[in-house]
């Protein structure tokens, strides 16, 4: 298994699952990223599923939205192994959704820092759920 991959099984794509996450999940913000999350303990398949989005209201051009989402996915992909190991160890299933909320195009360094801080916060949250 690739350590830093982001396979299709780890992408949150189901409309039903996304709606349930927004209805019943919790959220926190690490500017410029808003993170929605939901944990399921004792899951048959422990792991993570993540989704990424960017507002059409703030970024009118599709190529700008695509760039922001690409940066979010890349930052997540590079930093998720620690959280993934913790989740597998506790037999949890996590659904995550990253929403970019700033109005200006970010640099990779800004996104990388925000996603890293978010993942550390999620690791603490997953520890609380497991106990």
C-alpha positions in Angstrom: 0.0 0.0 0.0 1.3 3.4 -0.9 2.0 5.6 2.1 1.0 8.9 0.6 -1.7 8.0 -1.9 -5.3 9.2 -2.0 -7.2 6.3 -3.6 -10.9 6.6 -4.7 -12.0 4.6 -1.6 -10.7 7.5 0.6 -12.6 10.2 -1.2 -16.0 11.3 0.2 -18.2 11.5 -2.9 -21.6 10.2 -1.9 -24.2 13.0 -1.8 -26.0 11.1 1.0 -22.9 10.8 3.1 -22.0 14.5 2.6 -25.5 15.6 3.5 -25.4 13.5 6.6 -22.0 14.9 7.6 -23.2 18.5 7.3 -26.4 17.7 9.2 -24.9 15.6 12.0 -21.2 16.4 12.1 -19.1 18.8 14.0 -17.0 21.6 12.6 -14.1 23.8 13.5 -12.1 26.3 11.7 -8.3 26.8 11.1 -8.3 29.8 8.9 -8.6 29.6 5.8 -10.0 26.1 6.2 -13.3 25.1 7.7 -13.3 21.3 8.6 -16.5 19.3 9.1 -15.9 15.9 10.7 -17.9 12.8 12.0 -16.5 9.7 13.7 -18.0 6.2 13.8 -16.6 3.9 16.5 -16.2 0.2 16.0 -16.4 0.5 12.2 -16.3 -2.6 10.1 -13.8 -0.8 7.8 -11.7 1.7 9.9 -10.2 4.5 7.9 -10.8 8.0 6.6 -12.9 9.5 3.8 -12.3 13.2 2.8 -13.9 15.7 0.6 -12.7 19.1 -0.5 -14.5 22.2 -1.8 -14.2 25.9 -2.6 -16.9 28.5 -3.0 -18.0 29.5 -6.4 -19.1 32.8 -4.8 -15.5 33.8 -4.0 -13.8 32.2 -7.0 -15.8 32.8 -10.2 -13.3 31.0 -12.5 -13.3 27.2 -12.4 -9.5 27.0 -12.8 -9.1 29.0 -9.6 -11.5 26.7 -7.7 -9.7 23.6 -9.1 -6.4 25.0 -8.0 -7.5 25.6 -4.4 -9.0 22.1 -4.3 -5.8 20.6 -5.7 -3.8 22.4 -3.0 -6.1 21.1 -0.3 -5.9 17.5 -1.6 -2.2 17.6 -1.8 -1.7 19.1 1.7 -4.1 16.4 3.1 -2.4 13.6 1.1 1.0 14.5 2.4 0.0 14.8 6.1 -2.7 12.2 6.6 -0.5 9.1 7.5 -0.3 10.0 11.2 -4.0 10.5 11.5 -4.7 7.3 9.5 -2.5 5.2 11.8 -4.3 6.6 14.9 -7.7 5.9 13.3 -6.8 2.3 12.4 -5.4 1.7 15.9 -8.7 2.8 17.5 -10.9 1.1 14.9 -12.7 4.4 13.9 -14.1 5.5 10.6 -13.8 9.2 10.0 -15.6 11.4 7.4 -13.9 14.7 6.8 -14.8 17.7 4.6 -12.4 20.6 4.0 -14.0 23.9 2.9 -11.8 26.7 1.8 -13.3 30.0 3.1 -10.8 32.8 2.2 -11.5 35.1 -0.7 -7.9 35.2 -2.1 -5.9 32.6 -3.8 -3.7 30.9 -1.3 -0.1 29.7 -1.5 0.7 26.0 -0.8 2.5 27.0 2.4 -0.6 28.6 3.8 -2.8 25.6 2.9 -0.2 23.1 4.1 0.0 24.8 7.5 -3.8 25.0 8.0 -4.4 21.4 6.9 -1.6 20.2 9.2 -3.0 22.0 12.2 -6.5 20.7 11.3 -5.2 17.1 11.1 -3.5 17.4 14.5 -6.8 18.8 16.0 -8.7 15.9 14.3 -6.2 13.4 15.9 -7.1 14.8 19.3 -10.8 14.6 18.5 -10.5 11.0 17.4 -8.8 10.1 20.7 -11.8 11.6 22.6 -14.2 9.5 20.5 -12.3 6.3 21.1 -12.4 6.8 24.9 
